[in-house]
Amino acid sequence: MQHDALGIYLNDHLAGATLGAGLARHLAHRHRRGARASLLERMADEIAQDRRTLLTIMDGLGVPAHRYKMIAGWTAERLRRLKPNGVLRRHSGLDTVMELETLRLGIEGKSLLWLTLLALAPQRTELDGAQLHDLLDRARNQLDAVEDLRRTAAAAVFQPGAPGVRRV
């Protein structure tokens, strides 16, 4: 039962990681001409690497990746883009705020994943505690960066007379 629960847990996080990697790449692409383009590109690369690391950890634990979970994460990220934003035929600043908030929630979830695996590491020799600490530190740095971007975007969108589109 414990192995089944761990497999479900890791595959659920894999679905979230798939959504998060797609969202991060989408944000980086859409804001590629913005002042924070290099930060968003680096973060998208890191989040994609974290997803690959999760797959490696799952493999080391003997947990198969469920393809349908990855497809669900990919599909959810694409469907998320259909949400109306109050502006026709283009992205709005509100899109950016919501995308950054969604990304932040995903990174928080990823942090909890690394914390959970760290707690299991003493009993599971397949888990590398030092690697998990590094992943947790990176997630915390990502949280700080996304929160800074989110605050900037929210201030631009919700101030009186704010324009509809703002690059971060």
Stockholm file with secondary structure:
# STOCKHOLM 1.0

chainA/1-168         MQHDALGIYLNDHLAGATLGAGLARHLAHRHRRGARASLLERMADEIAQDRRTLLTIMDGLGVPAHRYKMIAGWTAERLRRLKPNGVLRRHSGLDTVMELETLRLGIEGKSLLWLTLLALAPQRTELDGAQLHDLLDRARNQLDAVEDLRRTAAAAVFQPGAPGVRRV
#=GR chainA/1-168 SS CHHHHHHHHHHHHHHHHHHHHHHHHHHHHHTTTSTTHHHHHHHHHHHHHHHHHHHHHHHHTTCCCCHHHHHHHHHHHHHHTTSCCSSSSSCCHHHHHHHHHHHHHHHHHHHHHHHHHHHHTTTCTTSCHHHHHHHHHHHHHHHHHHHHHHHHHHHHHHSTTCCSCCCC
#=GC SS_cons         CHHHHHHHHHHHHHHHHHHHHHHHHHHHHHTTTSTTHHHHHHHHHHHHHHHHHHHHHHHHTTCCCCHHHHHHHHHHHHHHTTSCCSSSSSCCHHHHHHHHHHHHHHHHHHHHHHHHHHHHTTTCTTSCHHHHHHHHHHHHHHHHHHHHHHHHHHHHHHSTTCCSCCCC
//
